[in-house]
Amino acid sequence: MSLYPYMPLFIVFGVFAFVFVITLFRSIRVVSNKTALIVERLGRYSRTLEAGFHVLVPFFDRVRYHQTLKEQSIDVPAQDCFTKDNVRVRVDGVLYLQVMDPKKASYGIRDYRYATVLLAQTTMRSVIGQLELDNTFEARDQINVQVVKAVDEASDPWGVKVTRYEIQNIKVSESIMDAMEAQMKAEREKRAEIARSLGEMETKINLSKAAYEEAVNRSQGELQRMVNEAEGEATEIVSVAKATAEGIRAVAASVTTEGGERAANLRLSENWIDAIGGIAKDGSRVIVSADLTNLPELTAKAARMIAGGA
């Protein structure tokens, strides 16, 4: 019995079996970590497959979208922006985002990456337009924060979280750059001149303080010297007075003893003679009629002569 008449049937059955096997293998899906698959059943959303082993219903289920859950970096192309003082600058940057809801990212918008870049550029132009040129270079962190806040709020319905935005370059025209360099040079020279004047002022202040301290120290030393000299003279006067008093007391005590009066008269005579000799040395002419036997009268006369000569 020949099988030739059944050959077409075998071929159809073989093709059907082959397609069924291929479809069965394709219904087996192993999803890697940080990846999500969006499954549609008969054209409608069915479920989201996360990391692990999954089996789809053949001929009914279909993987429609692949979404990565990793953080992504997207280059934001350079664009021309105008500052508050009407200066054109060219700004580019890098945007970092992450898919938080794979279903919204698949059905909320056609291409969330492209839409996020356009939104970042629009927000950048708006933020730059609120700043003057000088503040633009200094306010990079402020610009980044404002762009992230605006883009993140707008992309929330898409299931996308914007984590950060970083400005890469801010470029201006050559003429503006030359003007900025001249301004910076003038500013540096101004700061140098101020620093130099402050240094000279500090030097003069220090010199005046040193002169003041020197004058105070010198006056205090002079005052202390005068005090010491005065104390020395006072001590000397007290010592001389004490010695004189002791001498007087000794003379008074010796007069009361035997022969003390004669010794005192002799001492007075010697002093009288010394006084007369001193007057003679000065060239004075003195005529004295003296009776050396009358010592008290002679002493009194000598005293009167000395007082008159003085």
Rosetta silent file (secondary structure, phi, psi, omega in degrees, C-alpha in Angstrom):
SEQUENCE: MSLYPYMPLFIVFGVFAFVFVITLFRSIRVVSNKTALIVERLGRYSRTLEAGFHVLVPFFDRVRYHQTLKEQSIDVPAQDCFTKDNVRVRVDGVLYLQVMDPKKASYGIRDYRYATVLLAQTTMRSVIGQLELDNTFEARDQINVQVVKAVDEASDPWGVKVTRYEIQNIKVSESIMDAMEAQMKAEREKRAEIARSLGEMETKINLSKAAYEEAVNRSQGELQRMVNEAEGEATEIVSVAKATAEGIRAVAASVTTEGGERAANLRLSENWIDAIGGIAKDGSRVIVSADLTNLPELTAKAARMIAGGA
SCORE:     score description
SCORE:     0.000 S_00000001
   1 L     0.000  127.044 -174.853    0.000    0.000    0.000 S_00000001
   2 L   -86.175  142.849  179.688    1.506    3.251   -1.073 S_00000001
   3 L   -97.061    5.291 -176.363    1.774    6.279    1.300 S_00000001
   4 H   -61.549  -39.756  179.545    2.050    8.748   -1.496 S_00000001
   5 H   -63.531  -26.414 -178.516   -1.564    9.912   -1.304 S_00000001
   6 H   -91.805    3.285 -176.705   -1.063   10.761    2.407 S_00000001
   7 H   -60.938  -46.677  178.015    2.163   12.704    1.826 S_00000001
   8 H   -58.219  -36.108  179.681    0.546   16.178    1.821 S_00000001
   9 H   -66.795  -41.399  177.797   -1.168   15.357    5.107 S_00000001
  10 H   -62.040  -39.413 -179.147    2.108   14.303    6.679 S_00000001
  11 H   -64.763  -44.432  179.427    3.738   17.518    5.527 S_00000001
  12 H   -63.415  -42.237  179.417    0.960   19.647    6.989 S_00000001
  13 H   -64.088  -40.059  178.472    1.080   17.728   10.240 S_00000001
  14 H   -63.949  -42.994  179.438    4.868   18.080   10.389 S_00000001
  15 H   -64.104  -41.741  179.702    4.721   21.814    9.812 S_00000001
  16 H   -63.400  -40.583  179.269    2.044   22.163   12.451 S_00000001
  17 H   -65.653  -40.294  179.981    4.108   20.117   14.916 S_00000001
  18 H   -64.117  -44.582  179.234    7.205   22.169   14.195 S_00000001
  19 H   -63.413  -38.673 -179.059    5.337   25.442   14.700 S_00000001
  20 H   -65.149  -42.034  179.821    3.798   24.138   17.911 S_00000001
  21 H   -64.963  -44.841  179.293    7.181   23.126   19.309 S_00000001
  22 H   -61.463  -43.787 -179.841    8.746   26.468   18.393 S_00000001
  23 H   -64.726  -38.257  178.679    5.822   28.322   19.933 S_00000001
  24 H   -63.294  -42.448  178.335    6.059   26.179   23.071 S_00000001
  25 H   -66.056  -37.333 -179.451    9.747   26.968   23.457 S_00000001
  26 H   -71.347  -20.639  178.221    9.076   30.643   22.863 S_00000001
  27 L   -76.431  -11.519  177.987    6.440   30.628   25.592 S_00000001
  28 E   -91.603  120.603 -178.187    9.141   29.802   28.131 S_00000001
  29 E  -127.074  132.014  173.915   10.785   33.026   29.373 S_00000001
  30 E  -113.590  112.544 -175.509   13.597   33.509   31.845 S_00000001
  31 E   -93.991  128.770  179.528   13.740   37.152   32.936 S_00000001
  32 L   -78.991  170.501 -178.032   17.088   38.496   34.214 S_00000001
  33 L   -68.041  148.745 -179.247   17.542   40.753   37.210 S_00000001
  34 L    58.718   35.731  176.898   16.617   44.462   36.888 S_00000001
  35 E  -138.949  144.710  178.342   14.488   43.693   33.818 S_00000001
  36 E  -134.057  138.075  178.254   10.722   43.685   33.320 S_00000001
  37 E  -113.431  133.087  178.332    8.643   42.252   30.449 S_00000001
  38 E   -97.615  118.469 -175.701    5.180   43.575   29.590 S_00000001
  39 E  -103.663  131.687  174.355    2.876   40.728   28.450 S_00000001
  40 E  -113.356  141.313  176.556   -0.237   41.294   26.355 S_00000001
  41 E  -116.813  114.321 -178.029   -2.970   38.723   25.855 S_00000001
  42 L    55.669   41.458  174.691   -4.897   39.121   22.651 S_00000001
  43 L    86.291   -3.145  179.424   -3.703   42.717   22.344 S_00000001
  44 E  -115.306  152.136 -179.447   -4.542   43.808   25.899 S_00000001
  45 E   -61.824  131.852 -179.290   -2.227   44.235   28.878 S_00000001
  46 E  -110.234  -58.292 -177.894   -2.038   41.031   30.873 S_00000001
  47 E  -164.898  171.825  178.153    0.793   41.195   33.399 S_00000001
  48 E  -113.516  124.943  179.656    4.371   42.268   34.099 S_00000001
  49 E   -93.785  122.906  176.722    7.051   39.601   34.297 S_00000001
  50 L   -99.485 -172.063 -175.376    9.835   40.278   36.766 S_00000001
  51 L   -59.084  132.508  179.621   13.097   38.411   37.337 S_00000001
  52 E   138.707 -167.974 -177.557   12.653   34.635   37.282 S_00000001
  53 E   -99.121  133.615 -178.590   11.163   31.759   35.247 S_00000001
  54 E  -141.147  152.754  177.893    7.833   32.278   33.474 S_00000001
  55 E  -127.072  127.615  179.732    5.632   30.369   31.006 S_00000001
  56 L   -94.975  159.464  176.514    3.336   32.130   28.566 S_00000001
  57 L   -82.055  117.845 -176.896    0.143   30.785   27.083 S_00000001
  58 L   -59.219  144.644  176.737    0.989   29.838   23.494 S_00000001
  59 L    67.255   -8.798 -179.055   -0.786   31.727   20.720 S_00000001
  60 L  -113.737  -42.559 -178.093   -2.492   34.019   23.292 S_00000001
  61 E   -93.905  144.887  179.650    0.289   35.747   25.261 S_00000001
  62 E  -146.046  134.699  175.463    2.874   37.989   23.691 S_00000001
  63 E   -79.695  115.714 -174.566    5.775   39.964   25.156 S_00000001
  64 E   -94.877  -40.555 -176.300    5.110   43.480   23.970 S_00000001
  65 E  -133.240  143.961  170.671    7.733   45.638   25.784 S_00000001
  66 E  -110.954  124.461  179.333   11.119   45.114   27.392 S_00000001
  67 E  -123.926  133.275  173.993   11.944   47.602   30.144 S_00000001
  68 E   -93.126  138.003 -179.397   15.187   47.908   32.072 S_00000001
  69 L   -98.095    5.560  177.911   14.936   48.876   35.723 S_00000001
  70 L   -77.841  159.613  175.110   18.550   50.025   35.962 S_00000001
  71 E   -72.040  134.184 -175.379   19.480   53.680   36.272 S_00000001
  72 E  -115.893  144.777  174.714   20.120   55.132   32.829 S_00000001
  73 E  -110.127  131.466 -177.052   22.266   58.053   31.710 S_00000001
  74 E  -126.751  128.184  175.915   21.091   60.090   28.732 S_00000001
  75 E   -73.760  128.073  174.978   23.070   62.796   26.969 S_00000001
  76 E   -95.598  114.668 -175.437   21.120   66.030   26.634 S_00000001
  77 E   -59.346  153.502  179.215   22.275   67.665   23.380 S_00000001
  78 E   -65.052  143.720 -179.946   23.727   71.174   23.467 S_00000001
  79 E  -144.525  155.289  178.865   21.216   73.965   22.953 S_00000001
  80 E   -86.479  130.694  177.233   21.278   77.755   22.809 S_00000001
  81 E  -128.130  153.243  178.644   19.862   79.591   25.825 S_00000001
  82 E  -114.836  129.558 -179.763   19.544   83.302   26.573 S_00000001
  83 L   -77.867  178.383 -178.381   20.351   84.661   30.016 S_00000001
  84 L   -64.256  -31.376  178.181   18.439   87.381   31.826 S_00000001
  85 L   -95.269   25.689  171.771   20.823   90.014   30.430 S_00000001
  86 L    61.093   43.006  174.111   20.280   88.728   26.833 S_00000001
  87 L  -110.309  131.035 -177.832   23.556   86.867   26.417 S_00000001
  88 E   -85.725  128.851  176.427   23.463   83.668   24.363 S_00000001
  89 E  -127.593  153.546 -179.769   25.075   80.630   25.946 S_00000001
  90 E  -114.041  120.873 -170.860   25.287   77.041   24.724 S_00000001
  91 E  -124.865  136.145  170.558   24.548   74.423   27.386 S_00000001
  92 E  -135.022  164.988 -176.643   24.640   70.618   27.365 S_00000001
  93 E  -162.933 -172.228  179.371   24.349   68.060   30.129 S_00000001
  94 E  -129.981  132.758 -178.532   23.672   64.515   31.269 S_00000001
  95 E  -111.939  135.151  179.308   20.349   63.279   32.649 S_00000001
  96 E  -116.083  127.440 -179.003   20.024   60.259   34.966 S_00000001
  97 E  -142.938  168.545 -178.897   16.706   58.455   35.298 S_00000001
  98 E  -148.811  137.095  178.562   15.234   55.107   36.345 S_00000001
  99 E   -79.069  121.537 -179.986   12.034   53.269   35.410 S_00000001
 100 L  -101.534  -30.760  179.626    9.942   52.727   38.530 S_00000001
 101 L  -128.367  101.555 -177.211    6.706   51.465   36.923 S_00000001
 102 H   -61.548  -31.610 -179.163    7.266   49.377   33.743 S_00000001
 103 H   -66.949  -47.007  178.538    3.571   49.446   32.827 S_00000001
 104 H   -65.650  -38.007  179.014    3.375   53.260   32.864 S_00000001
 105 H   -65.174  -25.948 -178.897    6.672   53.533   31.030 S_00000001
 106 H   -86.165  -39.910 -173.066    5.275   51.269   28.294 S_00000001
 107 H  -109.284  -12.393 -177.736    1.784   52.704   27.911 S_00000001
 108 L   -76.152  -28.718 -178.410    2.083   56.221   29.390 S_00000001
 109 L  -156.549  155.785 -177.256    4.149   57.642   26.542 S_00000001
 110 L   -66.669  -50.458 -178.092    5.605   56.418   23.270 S_00000001
 111 L  -139.193   98.620 -175.363    9.305   57.068   24.112 S_00000001
 112 H   -68.526  -28.076  179.524    9.991   58.243   27.657 S_00000001
 113 H   -66.789  -48.264  179.962   13.707   58.734   26.989 S_00000001
 114 H   -65.180  -42.110 -179.704   13.144   61.158   24.119 S_00000001
 115 H   -64.960  -37.830  179.695   10.344   62.953   25.987 S_00000001
 116 H   -67.311  -38.916  177.826   12.509   63.340   29.107 S_00000001
 117 H   -63.522  -46.107  178.384   15.365   64.855   27.089 S_00000001
 118 H   -60.976  -40.367  179.337   13.028   67.387   25.456 S_00000001
 119 H   -65.854  -38.698  177.939   11.570   68.273   28.843 S_00000001
 120 H   -64.578  -40.455  178.603   15.056   68.742   30.310 S_00000001
 121 H   -65.029  -42.540  179.926   16.021   71.086   27.462 S_00000001
 122 H   -63.516  -44.966  179.117   12.857   73.146   27.877 S_00000001
 123 H   -64.590  -37.615  179.020   13.362   73.453   31.606 S_00000001
 124 H   -61.678  -44.296  178.308   17.017   74.362   31.112 S_00000001
 125 H   -61.119  -39.129  179.889   16.106   77.262   28.826 S_00000001
 126 H   -66.880  -41.886 -178.504   13.596   78.512   31.382 S_00000001
 127 H   -69.591  -43.374  179.026   16.050   78.337   34.292 S_00000001
 128 H   -61.863  -35.755 -179.835   18.909   79.972   32.364 S_00000001
 129 L   -65.771  -15.866  179.340   16.559   82.796   31.339 S_00000001
 130 L   -93.025   -2.765 -176.369   16.075   83.709   35.013 S_00000001
 131 L  -118.928  148.774  171.755   19.814   84.163   35.696 S_00000001
 132 L   -80.514  165.865 -173.406   22.365   86.714   34.600 S_00000001
 133 H   -60.030  -44.817 -178.562   25.513   85.589   32.823 S_00000001
 134 H   -62.264  -38.077 -179.094   27.810   85.958   35.857 S_00000001
 135 H   -75.687  -20.595 -178.019   25.434   83.957   38.052 S_00000001
 136 H   -62.323  -42.184 -178.521   25.042   81.220   35.444 S_00000001
 137 H   -72.893  -27.527 -176.875   28.560   79.878   36.013 S_00000001
 138 H   -88.806  -18.855 -172.292   28.232   80.076   39.799 S_00000001
 139 L  -107.043   36.851 -179.184   24.750   78.555   40.103 S_00000001
 140 H   -62.171  -44.653 -179.464   25.329   75.163   38.474 S_00000001
 141 H   -62.976  -40.404  178.475   24.079   73.249   41.495 S_00000001
 142 H   -63.835  -42.019  178.074   20.994   75.437   41.693 S_00000001
 143 H   -63.000  -44.231 -179.902   20.261   74.890   37.987 S_00000001
 144 H   -59.808  -43.298 -179.002   20.696   71.121   38.338 S_00000001
 145 H   -64.161  -43.065 -179.221   18.286   70.977   41.269 S_00000001
 146 H   -66.216  -39.449  178.472   15.617   72.989   39.455 S_00000001
 147 H   -64.947  -44.428  179.498   15.871   70.873   36.306 S_00000001
 148 H   -61.602  -42.803 -179.016   15.611   67.628   38.273 S_00000001
 149 H   -63.281  -46.405 -177.478   12.593   68.887   40.209 S_00000001
 150 H   -67.530  -45.365 -177.804   10.705   70.050   37.114 S_00000001
 151 H   -68.984  -37.374 -179.200   11.462   66.986   34.959 S_00000001
 152 H   -65.738  -40.258  178.474   10.757   64.548   37.781 S_00000001
 153 H   -66.031  -39.109 -178.451    7.325   66.052   38.427 S_00000001
 154 H   -73.317  -29.854 -176.969    6.457   65.983   34.728 S_00000001
 155 H   -92.036    1.727  179.733    7.681   62.411   34.195 S_00000001
 156 H   -61.588  -40.561  177.434    5.885   60.920   37.193 S_00000001
 157 H   -64.375  -14.921  179.806    2.835   59.835   35.081 S_00000001
 158 H   -90.749   -0.456 -178.272    5.260   57.930   32.875 S_00000001
 159 L    73.124   25.404 -177.392    6.521   55.804   35.769 S_00000001
 160 E  -116.241  137.150  177.588    9.997   57.355   35.471 S_00000001
 161 E  -111.815  117.139  177.071   12.085   58.770   38.332 S_00000001
 162 E   -86.390  117.210 -174.942   14.648   61.445   37.407 S_00000001
 163 E   -87.539  -43.130  179.966   17.481   61.114   39.925 S_00000001
 164 E  -163.604  164.381  177.660   19.854   63.914   38.890 S_00000001
 165 E  -138.456  135.380 -178.002   20.993   66.227   36.139 S_00000001
 166 E  -127.643  126.752  174.811   24.543   67.488   35.582 S_00000001
 167 E   -76.896  129.842  178.360   25.587   70.382   33.366 S_00000001
 168 E   -90.059  -53.169 -174.920   28.618   69.446   31.292 S_00000001
 169 E  -139.034  144.313  170.565   29.521   72.636   29.453 S_00000001
 170 E  -127.157  109.202 -175.604   28.444   76.279   29.360 S_00000001
 171 E  -113.071  143.834  176.211   29.909   78.000   26.326 S_00000001
 172 E  -125.948  171.805 -179.343   29.709   81.650   25.257 S_00000001
 173 L   -70.486  165.154 -177.939   30.904   83.514   22.192 S_00000001
 174 H   -63.345  -40.322 -179.427   34.505   84.642   21.789 S_00000001
 175 H   -63.777  -42.520  178.191   33.653   88.328   22.292 S_00000001
 176 H   -65.923  -38.650  179.179   31.829   87.606   25.537 S_00000001
 177 H   -63.559  -42.376  177.636   34.690   85.401   26.687 S_00000001
 178 H   -62.434  -42.273  179.183   37.221   88.183   26.020 S_00000001
 179 H   -63.910  -39.674  178.895   35.069   90.667   27.944 S_00000001
 180 H   -66.382  -40.303  177.656   34.762   88.246   30.867 S_00000001
 181 H   -63.721  -40.690  177.266   38.508   87.665   30.937 S_00000001
 182 H   -63.949  -39.853  177.937   39.135   91.438   30.973 S_00000001
 183 H   -64.590  -43.055  179.393   36.637   91.827   33.789 S_00000001
 184 H   -64.779  -38.126  177.984   38.233   89.021   35.780 S_00000001
 185 H   -63.694  -44.667  178.136   41.691   90.550   35.254 S_00000001
 186 H   -62.622  -38.292  179.619   40.477   93.928   36.497 S_00000001
 187 H   -66.437  -39.812  178.130   38.857   92.263   39.480 S_00000001
 188 H   -65.769  -41.432  177.560   42.065   90.405   40.342 S_00000001
 189 H   -64.115  -37.524  177.766   44.097   93.617   40.092 S_00000001
 190 H   -63.557  -45.447  179.025   41.575   95.354   42.323 S_00000001
 191 H   -63.983  -36.559  178.495   41.798   92.614   44.946 S_00000001
 192 H   -65.641  -41.220  179.289   45.609   92.745   44.759 S_00000001
 193 H   -65.126  -41.301  177.670   45.597   96.513   45.283 S_00000001
 194 H   -62.892  -43.718  178.876   43.234   96.187   48.237 S_00000001
 195 H   -62.878  -39.754  179.020   45.408   93.474   49.756 S_00000001
 196 H   -64.709  -43.819  179.746   48.518   95.619   49.266 S_00000001
 197 H   -65.921  -38.592  176.960   46.892   98.651   50.928 S_00000001
 198 H   -63.798  -38.309  177.949   45.666   96.526   53.807 S_00000001
 199 H   -64.192  -43.462  178.094   49.194   95.181   54.261 S_00000001
 200 H   -63.678  -40.169  179.043   50.657   98.696   54.348 S_00000001
 201 H   -63.162  -43.152  177.758   48.001   99.787   56.823 S_00000001
 202 H   -62.243  -37.807  178.547   48.754   96.820   59.079 S_00000001
 203 H   -63.581  -46.609  179.363   52.475   97.657   58.895 S_00000001
 204 H   -62.753  -41.287  178.805   51.892  101.264   59.942 S_00000001
 205 H   -62.284  -43.399  179.699   49.592  100.195   62.750 S_00000001
 206 H   -64.911  -39.991  178.433   52.157   97.714   64.028 S_00000001
 207 H   -64.684  -42.691  178.879   54.939  100.318   63.866 S_00000001
 208 H   -64.721  -38.056  176.774   52.839  102.861   65.764 S_00000001
 209 H   -64.835  -39.496  179.308   51.970  100.256   68.380 S_00000001
 210 H   -65.848  -42.289  177.964   55.644   99.380   68.739 S_00000001
 211 H   -63.553  -39.863  178.168   56.600  103.074   69.136 S_00000001
 212 H   -62.858  -45.991  178.845   53.842  103.531   71.703 S_00000001
 213 H   -62.262  -38.944  179.265   54.965  100.497   73.666 S_00000001
 214 H   -64.845  -43.701  179.159   58.577  101.704   73.527 S_00000001
 215 H   -63.177  -41.711  178.742   57.618  105.176   74.813 S_00000001
 216 H   -63.553  -44.363  179.975   55.551  103.674   77.629 S_00000001
 217 H   -63.905  -39.999 -179.925   58.354  101.335   78.616 S_00000001
 218 H   -65.236  -43.978  179.605   60.908  104.177   78.522 S_00000001
 219 H   -64.833  -39.426  177.478   58.707  106.450   80.655 S_00000001
 220 H   -64.620  -37.743  177.117   58.053  103.651   83.129 S_00000001
 221 H   -66.677  -41.664  178.185   61.807  103.006   83.350 S_00000001
 222 H   -63.646  -42.008  177.640   62.538  106.715   83.866 S_00000001
 223 H   -61.293  -42.492 -179.916   59.861  106.914   86.536 S_00000001
 224 H   -65.770  -37.000  177.978   61.267  103.903   88.310 S_00000001
 225 H   -63.572  -45.657  179.437   64.785  105.400   88.148 S_00000001
 226 H   -62.451  -40.259  177.162   63.580  108.671   89.678 S_00000001
 227 H   -62.088  -42.814  179.664   61.711  106.764   92.383 S_00000001
 228 H   -64.646  -41.697  178.377   64.813  104.744   93.158 S_00000001
 229 H   -64.616  -41.759  178.683   66.981  107.868   93.303 S_00000001
 230 H   -62.876  -42.916  178.215   64.489  109.620   95.554 S_00000001
 231 H   -63.765  -36.724  177.809   64.300  106.615   97.814 S_00000001
 232 H   -65.458  -44.373  178.463   68.123  106.485   97.874 S_00000001
 233 H   -63.445  -41.508  178.823   68.412  110.184   98.777 S_00000001
 234 H   -63.210  -41.194  178.056   65.757  109.820  101.444 S_00000001
 235 H   -63.726  -39.319  178.550   67.550  106.830  102.872 S_00000001
 236 H   -64.090  -44.855  179.356   70.825  108.781  102.824 S_00000001
 237 H   -60.639  -43.355  179.240   69.263  111.767  104.628 S_00000001
 238 H   -62.888  -40.718 -179.772   67.758  109.477  107.241 S_00000001
 239 H   -65.452  -42.600  178.123   71.083  107.747  107.715 S_00000001
 240 H   -63.518  -42.419  178.738   72.953  111.092  108.057 S_00000001
 241 H   -62.049  -42.594  178.245   70.359  112.362  110.497 S_00000001
 242 H   -63.019  -40.940  179.461   70.631  109.192  112.527 S_00000001
 243 H   -65.928  -40.958  178.078   74.446  109.451  112.524 S_00000001
 244 H   -62.302  -44.459  178.833   74.325  113.142  113.560 S_00000001
 245 H   -62.152  -40.374  178.431   71.914  112.362  116.358 S_00000001
 246 H   -64.164  -38.318  178.293   74.127  109.543  117.520 S_00000001
 247 H   -65.083  -42.960  179.373   77.129  111.918  117.426 S_00000001
 248 H   -62.571  -43.299  179.056   75.317  114.580  119.404 S_00000001
 249 H   -63.225  -37.274  179.089   74.239  112.048  121.966 S_00000001
 250 H   -66.854  -40.329  178.021   77.833  110.788  122.193 S_00000001
 251 H   -65.025  -43.480  178.883   79.179  114.353  122.638 S_00000001
 252 H   -61.108  -39.428 -179.966   76.567  115.128  125.250 S_00000001
 253 H   -68.904  -35.511 -178.765   77.457  111.963  127.099 S_00000001
 254 H   -73.628  -28.876 -179.978   81.182  112.710  126.918 S_00000001
 255 H   -64.379  -33.885 -177.722   80.782  116.287  128.242 S_00000001
 256 L   -73.530  -14.361  179.682   79.362  115.003  131.501 S_00000001
 257 L   -84.955  169.667 -178.896   82.438  112.917  132.112 S_00000001
 258 L   -68.383  127.398 -179.359   85.690  114.184  133.666 S_00000001
 259 L    81.473   -0.813 -177.891   87.709  116.203  131.140 S_00000001
 260 H   -69.086  -37.872 -179.160   84.866  116.091  128.636 S_00000001
 261 H   -64.850  -41.081  178.931   84.269  119.864  128.678 S_00000001
 262 H   -65.691  -38.693  177.815   87.912  120.579  127.884 S_00000001
 263 H   -63.666  -37.678  177.947   87.846  118.079  125.041 S_00000001
 264 H   -65.977  -42.138  178.102   84.743  119.743  123.644 S_00000001
 265 H   -63.111  -38.018  178.837   86.340  123.170  123.830 S_00000001
 266 H   -64.645  -40.790  179.797   89.384  121.803  122.056 S_00000001
 267 H   -65.837  -38.301  178.066   87.230  120.339  119.286 S_00000001
 268 H   -66.437  -36.987  178.536   85.432  123.618  118.815 S_00000001
 269 H   -64.143  -41.692  178.955   88.737  125.438  118.581 S_00000001
 270 H   -62.811  -41.643  178.596   89.892  123.082  115.868 S_00000001
 271 H   -64.977  -36.450  179.422   86.709  123.648  113.920 S_00000001
 272 H   -65.658  -42.556  179.625   87.121  127.414  114.324 S_00000001
 273 H   -63.954  -41.821  178.033   90.640  127.251  113.020 S_00000001
 274 H   -61.291  -40.376  179.131   89.520  125.163  110.058 S_00000001
 275 H   -65.644  -42.560  178.855   86.811  127.705  109.270 S_00000001
 276 H   -63.454  -41.176  178.516   89.247  130.623  109.449 S_00000001
 277 H   -62.744  -38.308  178.564   91.673  128.700  107.175 S_00000001
 278 H   -65.979  -38.429  178.529   88.967  128.114  104.610 S_00000001
 279 H   -66.321  -39.222  179.850   88.065  131.802  104.498 S_00000001
 280 H   -65.631  -35.484  178.603   91.743  132.699  104.058 S_00000001
 281 H   -65.288  -29.355 -178.791   92.100  130.305  101.142 S_00000001
 282 L   -76.042   -5.346  179.281   89.253  132.054   99.353 S_00000001
 283 L    92.930    6.119 -179.694   91.310  135.313   99.341 S_00000001
 284 L   -80.228  144.057  177.247   89.222  137.129  101.976 S_00000001
 285 L  -100.020  121.459 -176.021   90.954  139.452  104.330 S_00000001
 286 L  -126.594  127.178  176.324   89.896  138.948  107.941 S_00000001
 287 L  -113.000  115.024 -176.679   91.163  140.892  110.921 S_00000001
 288 L  -126.661  124.544  170.931   90.292  139.224  114.151 S_00000001
 289 L   -94.558  104.548 -170.621   91.424  140.281  117.575 S_00000001
 290 L  -121.075  139.553  172.774   91.142  137.058  119.408 S_00000001
 291 L  -109.744  104.632 -173.832   91.957  136.012  122.891 S_00000001
 292 L   -70.175  -11.241  178.731   92.527  132.341  122.696 S_00000001
 293 L   -80.907  -22.530  177.972   92.261  131.984  126.439 S_00000001
 294 L  -100.765   81.264 -171.145   88.608  133.039  126.336 S_00000001
 295 H   -64.429  -42.883 -179.018   87.393  130.127  124.251 S_00000001
 296 H   -61.284  -43.857 -179.823   83.612  130.708  124.463 S_00000001
 297 H   -65.494  -41.078  179.507   83.877  134.330  123.312 S_00000001
 298 H   -62.415  -40.030  179.501   86.332  133.376  120.606 S_00000001
 299 H   -64.974  -42.312  179.671   84.013  130.654  119.332 S_00000001
 300 H   -64.420  -40.602  178.723   81.056  132.977  119.223 S_00000001
 301 H   -63.531  -42.083  178.685   83.070  135.580  117.324 S_00000001
 302 H   -62.314  -38.106  177.772   84.211  132.974  114.804 S_00000001
 303 H   -64.399  -40.183  178.406   80.652  131.934  114.259 S_00000001
 304 H   -64.926  -37.771  179.807   79.578  135.524  113.633 S_00000001
 305 H   -65.787  -42.263 -179.769   82.407  135.962  111.119 S_00000001
 306 H   -65.008  -39.755  178.395   81.445  132.834  109.238 S_00000001
 307 H   -65.355  -40.285  178.584   77.845  133.934  109.091 S_00000001
 308 H   -67.119  -38.899  177.520   78.854  137.373  107.812 S_00000001
 309 H   -66.646  -34.139  177.780   81.145  135.915  105.159 S_00000001
 310 L   -69.084    0.000    0.000   78.437  133.640  103.943 S_00000001
